[in-house]
Amino acid sequence: MAYTLANLQDDVRNYTEVDDSVLSNSVLDTIIKNTENKIYREADSDDNRFYATSNLVSGNRYVTIPSDLRFIRYAQLKNTAGDQVFLEKKDTSYMAAYYDTPGTQSGFPKYYANWDADFWVVAPTPDSTYEITLAYVKQPISLTNTTTPTAAPAATNGTYVSNKYQDLLLYGCLVEAYGYLKGPADMLQYYTQAYQKALQSYAIEQQGRRRRDEYQDGVIRTPLKSPSP
């Protein structure tokens, strides 16, 4: 069964054997958000991959970072012939050494780098409004988000993790909950180990099996020890 916010809160209270006077909704919302962020940091997920297309500004080397970005995967530019060209990732120090007149229009950019929390920088400074495609991992919607602002849509139908990986989400929340409750060390250890096992299987599926092709990579086989007759 997929988790909704309400039945996940109920399960955490039932497993820890406390009521809402101890684990209030606001406390559980924090526990759930912390768990979601921990999962997203520890294992990459195809569900969080996103693509944004815009245009560079001629004479401006800065590119605004999307507000929901966690980290960049790659960047492409479309040249005048309509071909997609990958930009190379560099340090900002390299950019300064490569092109020391950043305010001057120069040509088709070859490199990009992280500038600060709000901008990337490209070099050379573009001489036209080239189309840029940014591939990045976005900040997922939290199960605790029940409102519908433009910047953060509500998780009215659950989330990818709550719908498909309920054990991972539950065990992660129980680790956070027992830490908050200062519960028995053996229970904290048990759920920590359960969470790590669930995380490992989640990572194997997301970063392994989902990115394989049976025709190209072959069927996954488990070696079997066969004793000599």
C-alpha positions, -999 to +999 in steps of 0.1 A: +000+000+000+013+034-009+019+058+019-001+090+024+011+115+049-016+105+074-010+067+074+028+072+075+023+093+106+001+067+121+026+039+114+055+058+129+034+064+161+023+027+161+059+014+157+073+036+184+042+031+206+036+068+213+007+090+205+003+125+190+010+142+223+046+131+219+050+128+181+028+157+170+021+163+133+046+191+132+074+169+147+066+141+123+067+165+094+102+174+103+112+138+107+097+129+073+114+158+056+148+149+072+143+113+060+134+123+025+164+146+022+187+119+036+174+094+010+178+119-019+214+127-008+224+091-004+210+076-036+204+090-071+170+085-085+157+087-121+125+103-108+144+134-098+161+140-132+148+172-149+156+192-180+152+230-185+157+249-218+162+286-221+184+311-240+217+327-231+218+365-231+243+380-256+271+397-237+261+381-204+282+351-192+259+343-162+232+316-163+205+316-136+203+284-116+168+268-115+153+273-080+146+236-075+182+224-085+201+201-062+231+195-086+239+198-123+243+167-145+253+183-178+247+214-200+242+216-238+242+245-262+226+245-297+250+261-322+241+281-353+238+249-373+212+235-349+236+209-334+236+202-297+271+207-282+281+196-247+298+222-225+328+211-204+327+216-167+356+237-152+365+255-121+359+293-119+397+298-116+401+281-150+374+303-165+393+334-153+425+322-168+409+310-200+390+343-207+401+374-189+377+399-205+343+384-194+323+415-202+331+414-239+311+394-264+334+367-277+317+337-293+302+303-288+307+291-251+328+260-245+329+258-207+307+263-177+314+264-140+295+269-107+297+306-097+276+309-066+243+297-052+223+315-078+244+315-110+266+294-133+291+311-156+300+302-192+331+311-212+337+326-236+309+352-231+282+344-256+278+366-287+243+354-294+212+341-276+221+304-279+196+279-267+209+261-236+195+229-221+203+222-185+201+186-172+200+185-134+186+167-104+158+186-088+145+190-053+116+165-051+082+172-037+079+163+000+051+141+012+045+167+039+036+194+013-002+195+013-005+230-002-003+240-038+020+270-043+035+274-077+071+268-065+063+236-047+033+215-059+014+195-034+020+158-031-017+150-035-010+116-050+020+107-028+056+108-039+078+085-059+094+071-027+061+069-007+043+051-035+070+026-045+095+023-016+074+024+016+098+003+036+127+026+029+107+057+039+093+040+070+126+027+083+143+060+077+115+078+096+118+053+125+155+060+128+148+097+131+119+091+155+139+069+179+167+094+178+142+122+187+126+100+214+160+089+228+145+055+225+162+021+233+196+017+217+188-018+204+157-005+186+176+024+171+203-001+159+177-025+145+159+002+124+192+017+113+203-016+099+168-021+083+171+013+067+206+006+054+194-026+038+164-009+022+186+019+010+211-005-006+183-023-025+169+010-036+203+022-048+209-011-067+176-007-085+179+030-092+215+032-101+220-003-115+190-022-128+171+008-141+202+019-161+209-014-177+197-028-210+192-065-212+201-066-249+233-046-246+244-055-210+231-090-208+208-106-182+220-102-146+233-135-133+242-146-098+272-170-098+264-203-082+289-225-065+286-260-079+306-287-061+326-311-083+309-345-087 
